[in-house]
C-alpha cells in the first residue's frame, strides 16, 4: 500500500520561506527606490525553475561571503514576492491584483522559465480579466508579442478585436500598434472590414509612424521624400488590402 504525504511536505517546505536557517542566496530585485533584497535557498529555486538551475551553475554563479548573489533589476519586488510564494508554497492569489501586476507576473514567469506559473497566469488573464485586457489591448499586445510562447493570449487579443473591429481600427489606439502586430491583425481570416476603411486607417497609421509627416497639417506640404517614406512603410501591407473590393469612385478619390 502506497501512502501520500504531499500536504505535509508542501507545508514544511513553505515554512522555509520565513526560516533564516540554511539560506544561501541573496537576490536583489527592482531598481532605485523600488528595489528590495530577498533571501532564499538555491536548492529550492533550482528545483522549481530551470532559469535558476542554469544561473546558479558553477559556470555562471557569483559568490559573496559564501552566499550566492543575484541581481534581477527588471522584476519588481511585489512581483518577485508572488513568485517566491508560488515556488515555496505552490500558492498564488491574483484576485485583488491589478491587471498591470498580473501582466508583469506573466513576463517574469516566462523569463524565469516557470512553465506551470506562466500557463496559469496566461489562462487567468483570458478567463478572469477579459474586461481589463480589452480596455488595454495595445498595452497587452505590445507586451505579449515579445513573448514567443504566449500564443494563447496573443490570439485571444486579436480574435477579440476582430469580433468588433470597426471601433478599434478607427480609434487612436489603432495608430499605436507596432508594424508586426498590425500585420498579424490584417492577415487574419476573421479580420472583416471594408477594404476602403482598412486603406484609410492604414494611411493614418503610416503617417503616425513618420514624425515629419505627422507634423504637416496639409498634404500639399508633402515633398517627394515624404511619399517615398510612406510607400516604404505601406509596402508590406499592400498585399493584404483587397483593392478589387473598393469601388471605382473610392479608388479614384481615396487611393
KOLVEX-900031 format. One record per residue (C-alpha): residue number from 1; chain; x, y negated, z negated. Coordinates in Angstrom, 3 decimals. Layout:
REM residues N
ATOM num chaine x y z
ATOM NUM A X Y Z
...
//
This chain:
REM residues 255
ATOM num chaine x y z
ATOM 1 A 0.000 0.000 0.000
ATOM 2 A 1.362 -3.392 1.019
ATOM 3 A 0.789 -6.369 -1.251
ATOM 4 A 0.711 -10.014 -0.141
ATOM 5 A 2.101 -12.754 -2.384
ATOM 6 A 2.182 -15.632 0.133
ATOM 7 A 0.276 -18.105 -2.054
ATOM 8 A 2.775 -17.773 -4.908
ATOM 9 A 5.692 -18.071 -2.513
ATOM 10 A 4.326 -21.271 -0.954
ATOM 11 A 3.612 -22.748 -4.378
ATOM 12 A 7.128 -22.069 -5.644
ATOM 13 A 8.778 -23.485 -2.514
ATOM 14 A 6.587 -26.581 -2.603
ATOM 15 A 7.782 -27.307 -6.153
ATOM 16 A 11.343 -27.581 -4.847
ATOM 17 A 10.448 -30.840 -3.138
ATOM 18 A 10.421 -32.588 -6.528
ATOM 19 A 13.191 -30.473 -8.082
ATOM 20 A 16.617 -32.139 -8.201
ATOM 21 A 18.438 -28.828 -8.537
ATOM 22 A 20.343 -27.402 -5.559
ATOM 23 A 19.689 -30.447 -3.347
ATOM 24 A 22.407 -30.658 -0.716
ATOM 25 A 21.053 -33.056 1.931
ATOM 26 A 20.637 -36.828 1.896
ATOM 27 A 18.513 -38.152 4.735
ATOM 28 A 18.335 -41.862 5.484
ATOM 29 A 15.227 -42.782 7.476
ATOM 30 A 13.887 -46.090 8.755
ATOM 31 A 15.935 -49.241 9.020
ATOM 32 A 16.410 -52.663 7.427
ATOM 33 A 13.674 -53.395 4.858
ATOM 34 A 11.728 -50.329 5.942
ATOM 35 A 14.457 -47.843 5.014
ATOM 36 A 14.424 -45.071 2.442
ATOM 37 A 16.556 -42.180 1.261
ATOM 38 A 15.261 -38.620 0.818
ATOM 39 A 16.900 -35.606 -0.796
ATOM 40 A 16.249 -32.104 0.466
ATOM 41 A 17.542 -28.553 0.784
ATOM 42 A 19.282 -27.694 4.040
ATOM 43 A 18.184 -24.057 3.962
ATOM 44 A 14.505 -25.050 3.903
ATOM 45 A 14.875 -27.721 6.578
ATOM 46 A 16.723 -25.282 8.843
ATOM 47 A 14.134 -22.570 8.300
ATOM 48 A 11.330 -24.909 9.353
ATOM 49 A 12.977 -26.916 12.119
ATOM 50 A 15.305 -25.876 14.949
ATOM 51 A 16.401 -29.506 15.157
ATOM 52 A 17.815 -29.421 11.626
ATOM 53 A 19.263 -25.956 12.231
ATOM 54 A 21.340 -27.459 15.032
ATOM 55 A 22.072 -30.764 13.261
ATOM 56 A 23.393 -29.002 10.158
ATOM 57 A 25.574 -26.551 12.065
ATOM 58 A 29.323 -26.691 11.497
ATOM 59 A 29.787 -28.419 14.829
ATOM 60 A 27.547 -31.395 14.034
ATOM 61 A 27.175 -31.689 10.265
ATOM 62 A 28.508 -34.728 8.357
ATOM 63 A 29.517 -34.216 4.726
ATOM 64 A 29.976 -36.782 1.971
ATOM 65 A 30.829 -35.688 -1.592
ATOM 66 A 29.656 -32.143 -0.831
ATOM 67 A 26.318 -33.480 0.421
ATOM 68 A 25.104 -33.316 3.988
ATOM 69 A 24.310 -36.847 5.127
ATOM 70 A 21.930 -37.501 7.967
ATOM 71 A 20.521 -40.682 9.493
ATOM 72 A 17.180 -40.973 11.293
ATOM 73 A 16.508 -44.724 11.678
ATOM 74 A 13.778 -44.206 14.309
ATOM 75 A 11.462 -42.323 11.909
ATOM 76 A 9.634 -44.458 9.333
ATOM 77 A 9.744 -43.356 5.666
ATOM 78 A 5.953 -42.914 5.499
ATOM 79 A 6.131 -40.536 8.473
ATOM 80 A 9.092 -38.566 7.174
ATOM 81 A 7.386 -38.168 3.805
ATOM 82 A 4.451 -36.452 5.542
ATOM 83 A 6.878 -34.229 7.439
ATOM 84 A 8.673 -33.197 4.253
ATOM 85 A 5.387 -32.294 2.587
ATOM 86 A 4.475 -30.187 5.595
ATOM 87 A 7.901 -28.496 5.629
ATOM 88 A 7.909 -27.637 1.921
ATOM 89 A 4.232 -27.044 1.177
ATOM 90 A 2.579 -26.490 4.535
ATOM 91 A 0.195 -29.354 3.718
ATOM 92 A -0.943 -32.280 5.833
ATOM 93 A -3.848 -34.666 5.254
ATOM 94 A -4.461 -37.107 8.101
ATOM 95 A -7.959 -38.146 7.031
ATOM 96 A -7.066 -41.637 5.869
ATOM 97 A -4.070 -42.202 8.099
ATOM 98 A -4.343 -44.953 10.749
ATOM 99 A -4.050 -43.860 14.360
ATOM 100 A -0.644 -45.504 14.741
ATOM 101 A 0.800 -43.351 11.953
ATOM 102 A -0.621 -40.176 13.459
ATOM 103 A 0.884 -41.023 16.829
ATOM 104 A 4.241 -41.710 15.162
ATOM 105 A 3.970 -38.328 13.460
ATOM 106 A 3.377 -36.701 16.836
ATOM 107 A 6.525 -38.301 18.254
ATOM 108 A 8.600 -37.377 15.199
ATOM 109 A 7.418 -33.759 15.113
ATOM 110 A 8.342 -33.439 18.786
ATOM 111 A 11.811 -34.860 18.178
ATOM 112 A 12.381 -32.606 15.154
ATOM 113 A 11.158 -29.564 17.108
ATOM 114 A 8.440 -28.642 14.624
ATOM 115 A 6.147 -26.859 17.081
ATOM 116 A 3.249 -25.994 14.778
ATOM 117 A 3.004 -29.534 13.415
ATOM 118 A 3.280 -31.045 16.895
ATOM 119 A 0.424 -28.934 18.260
ATOM 120 A -1.753 -29.645 15.236
ATOM 121 A -1.278 -33.418 15.449
ATOM 122 A -1.923 -33.432 19.199
ATOM 123 A -5.169 -31.477 18.708
ATOM 124 A -6.166 -33.705 15.787
ATOM 125 A -5.910 -36.858 17.900
ATOM 126 A -8.027 -35.260 20.624
ATOM 127 A -10.665 -33.765 18.344
ATOM 128 A -10.866 -36.203 15.420
ATOM 129 A -9.611 -39.575 16.658
ATOM 130 A -11.267 -39.923 20.052
ATOM 131 A -12.527 -43.439 19.307
ATOM 132 A -9.107 -44.752 18.312
ATOM 133 A -7.440 -43.111 21.313
ATOM 134 A -9.990 -44.628 23.695
ATOM 135 A -9.563 -48.071 22.147
ATOM 136 A -5.803 -47.816 22.623
ATOM 137 A -5.471 -45.939 25.924
ATOM 138 A -2.472 -47.873 27.241
ATOM 139 A -0.524 -47.684 23.969
ATOM 140 A -1.231 -43.964 23.617
ATOM 141 A -0.465 -43.207 27.265
ATOM 142 A 2.857 -45.039 27.208
ATOM 143 A 3.786 -43.055 24.086
ATOM 144 A 2.716 -39.554 25.108
ATOM 145 A 4.046 -39.772 28.673
ATOM 146 A 7.527 -39.977 27.152
ATOM 147 A 6.900 -36.533 25.642
ATOM 148 A 7.168 -33.903 28.356
ATOM 149 A 5.249 -31.207 26.494
ATOM 150 A 2.394 -33.479 25.395
ATOM 151 A 0.296 -32.365 28.364
ATOM 152 A -2.958 -31.883 26.461
ATOM 153 A -3.097 -35.436 25.166
ATOM 154 A -1.883 -36.866 28.472
ATOM 155 A -4.644 -35.048 30.339
ATOM 156 A -7.247 -35.942 27.709
ATOM 157 A -6.493 -39.657 28.070
ATOM 158 A -6.540 -39.642 31.874
ATOM 159 A -9.670 -37.487 32.011
ATOM 160 A -11.455 -39.770 29.532
ATOM 161 A -10.529 -42.823 31.596
ATOM 162 A -11.874 -41.158 34.742
ATOM 163 A -15.265 -40.459 33.145
ATOM 164 A -15.898 -44.212 33.115
ATOM 165 A -13.206 -45.531 35.389
ATOM 166 A -14.602 -48.810 36.721
ATOM 167 A -14.427 -50.829 33.462
ATOM 168 A -10.845 -49.675 32.946
ATOM 169 A -9.498 -50.219 36.446
ATOM 170 A -10.855 -53.776 36.473
ATOM 171 A -9.585 -54.588 32.969
ATOM 172 A -6.444 -56.381 31.783
ATOM 173 A -5.303 -53.119 30.175
ATOM 174 A -5.058 -51.516 33.613
ATOM 175 A -2.446 -54.108 34.600
ATOM 176 A -0.225 -52.962 31.709
ATOM 177 A 0.166 -49.354 32.884
ATOM 178 A 3.619 -48.329 33.971
ATOM 179 A 4.029 -47.011 37.503
ATOM 180 A 4.399 -43.332 36.568
ATOM 181 A 1.176 -43.260 34.563
ATOM 182 A -0.642 -45.217 37.251
ATOM 183 A 0.470 -42.717 39.869
ATOM 184 A -0.758 -39.789 37.757
ATOM 185 A -4.110 -41.530 37.331
ATOM 186 A -4.638 -42.363 41.004
ATOM 187 A -3.781 -38.881 42.258
ATOM 188 A -6.305 -37.090 40.042
ATOM 189 A -9.215 -35.270 41.700
ATOM 190 A -11.668 -36.776 39.212
ATOM 191 A -10.498 -40.333 39.954
ATOM 192 A -13.512 -41.556 41.920
ATOM 193 A -13.693 -45.249 42.708
ATOM 194 A -14.480 -47.141 45.906
ATOM 195 A -11.280 -47.447 47.886
ATOM 196 A -11.557 -51.224 48.187
ATOM 197 A -11.857 -51.578 44.399
ATOM 198 A -8.765 -49.414 43.958
ATOM 199 A -6.895 -51.522 46.508
ATOM 200 A -7.828 -54.834 44.875
ATOM 201 A -6.899 -53.538 41.425
ATOM 202 A -3.634 -52.154 42.743
ATOM 203 A -2.749 -55.508 44.293
ATOM 204 A -3.382 -57.234 40.946
ATOM 205 A -1.300 -54.600 39.165
ATOM 206 A 1.551 -55.022 41.656
ATOM 207 A 1.571 -58.786 41.260
ATOM 208 A 1.752 -58.289 37.493
ATOM 209 A 4.975 -56.333 37.999
ATOM 210 A 6.640 -59.252 39.799
ATOM 211 A 7.193 -62.168 37.373
ATOM 212 A 7.826 -64.639 40.193
ATOM 213 A 4.519 -63.811 41.881
ATOM 214 A 2.608 -63.850 38.636
ATOM 215 A 3.671 -67.460 38.125
ATOM 216 A 2.354 -68.548 41.525
ATOM 217 A -1.315 -69.519 41.417
ATOM 218 A -1.832 -69.577 45.164
ATOM 219 A -0.884 -67.012 47.794
ATOM 220 A 0.067 -69.895 50.076
ATOM 221 A 3.087 -70.412 47.824
ATOM 222 A 4.421 -66.932 48.588
ATOM 223 A 7.575 -66.559 50.658
ATOM 224 A 8.688 -63.613 52.815
ATOM 225 A 10.729 -62.176 49.960
ATOM 226 A 7.602 -62.041 47.775
ATOM 227 A 5.757 -59.976 50.357
ATOM 228 A 8.715 -57.610 50.606
ATOM 229 A 8.749 -57.160 46.841
ATOM 230 A 5.036 -56.433 46.875
ATOM 231 A 5.484 -53.961 49.723
ATOM 232 A 8.206 -52.103 47.799
ATOM 233 A 6.035 -51.734 44.710
ATOM 234 A 2.982 -50.618 46.670
ATOM 235 A 4.807 -48.132 48.905
ATOM 236 A 4.479 -45.112 46.607
ATOM 237 A 0.757 -45.691 46.112
ATOM 238 A -0.289 -46.236 49.717
ATOM 239 A -0.800 -42.504 50.441
ATOM 240 A -3.250 -42.349 47.538
ATOM 241 A -5.582 -45.023 48.955
ATOM 242 A -8.445 -43.773 51.130
ATOM 243 A -8.305 -46.591 53.673
ATOM 244 A -10.735 -44.802 56.002
ATOM 245 A -13.451 -45.300 53.379
ATOM 246 A -13.033 -49.081 53.441
ATOM 247 A -15.484 -50.966 55.646
ATOM 248 A -14.071 -52.855 58.604
ATOM 249 A -15.168 -56.163 57.061
ATOM 250 A -13.466 -55.447 53.719
ATOM 251 A -10.398 -54.173 55.504
ATOM 252 A -10.126 -57.346 57.564
ATOM 253 A -10.610 -59.751 54.654
ATOM 254 A -9.031 -57.861 51.752
ATOM 255 A -6.412 -55.525 53.184
//
